[in-house]
Amino acid sequence: MSTTPIYVSDCTKKSLWQKYEIYDDRIEFHTWLGVFKIPLDQIDQVEVHPPVLKSLRLHLRKCPLAIKLDTTDLSEHLVLDKKTGFVRHVLFTPEDPAEFKRILDQALASFSQHRPETRSAG
């Protein structure tokens, strides 16, 4: 596991003074309840969304069981969809959602290129 983040979204009022970091193999959410880590291979997709108040129908359809880490109802934010797990959607508000997504997309592409492929014998 990498020890140096490739991108840090520092604590802000929008994130309720929580920090979000991208590493070359995972995302870390430094929250009031502790540090939550999501390996990059568990991420299905990430999208930038307007405040929930502007897109309530989309959130009801897409995220029936989700965790909101901060002020996503009031701010432009990210919706991270996981491939597995009880909670499959994480909503959070980095300092710059578009930049966070851009860096995360690069990290996901790099991770998938350097990940050893599993091939079946046959």
N, C-alpha and C positions, 0 to 999 in steps of 0.2 A: 504494500500500500504506500502510495506517495504521501510524503509529509508536508509538501509545500503546495498550497492551492494555486491554481492557474488563474482564478478569478475570485474576488471577494466582494460581496455586496455588504457594505458595512451597515451597522445599526442606524435606523432612521425612525422617525415618528410613524411613517407608514408601515414599517415592519415591526412596530411595537418594540423597538430597540433589540431586535433579534438579528443575527448575522447569518448569511447564507453563502456557502463557499462551493466552488467547483474544483474538483481534483481530476487528475487524468483517469481515475477509475471509479469515482463516486461523487455524489453531492452530499454535503453536510449541512444540516439545519441546526444552528445553535439557538435553541429556544429556551423559554423559561422553565420548561419541563425536562430539559436535558438536550443532549446532542443526538439527533436522528440522522442515520446514514442510509442512503439509497445507492447501491452499486449501479454503475452505468448500464450494465447488462440487464437490469430490471426495468429500465425506462422504455416505455413504448413510444410515447411522444410528448412534446411540450408545446403549448400554444400560449400566445399572448391574448388576453381577454380584457375588454373594457370593464369598468366597475359593474358588479352584479346588478346594481339598481338599473343599469342600462341594458343588461342582457340576462334577466332573470329566467326567461324561458330556456335559454341555452344551458344554464347551470342546472336547472331542474331536470332537463333531459340527459345531460352528460354526466352529472356528478351526484347521483342520489346518495351515495355513501362516500363522503370526502372529508378531509381534514382541512380546515382553514387555519393557517398559522398566524394570521395578522389581519390587517384592514382590507381584505380583498373586496369587501362589499362597497368600499368607498373609492378604491384606486384601481388604475390599470394594474393587472397582475398576471401571473403565470398559472396555468393548470398543467400539472405534471401527471401523466397517466402511467401507472405501473403495469407491468405484465402480469404480476401475481400478487397475492396477499389479500388480507381481509379488507383493508382500505386501499382502494386502487387509484384514488385521485388525491393529489396534494395541491392545495391552492396557497400561493404565497406571493408577497409583494417585495421584490428586490428594489434597490434604488432605481435602476434603469431596466425595466422588464425586457425591452427589445435587445439591449446589449447582453443581458444575462442569457437570453435565449440564443443569441448569435454565438456566444462563447461556448455554451453548452452543446449546441449543434456541432460545432467544430470538435469538441472533446468526444462526442458520441461517434463522429465519423472516424476520428483518429483511433479511438478505442476499438471500433469494429474492424479497422484495417490491421491492427496489430494483435488482435485476439486470435489465438490458435483455432483453426477450423477443426471441427469434429467430423471425421469422415467415417462412414460405415464400411466395414470390410465386406467385400462381396464379390 
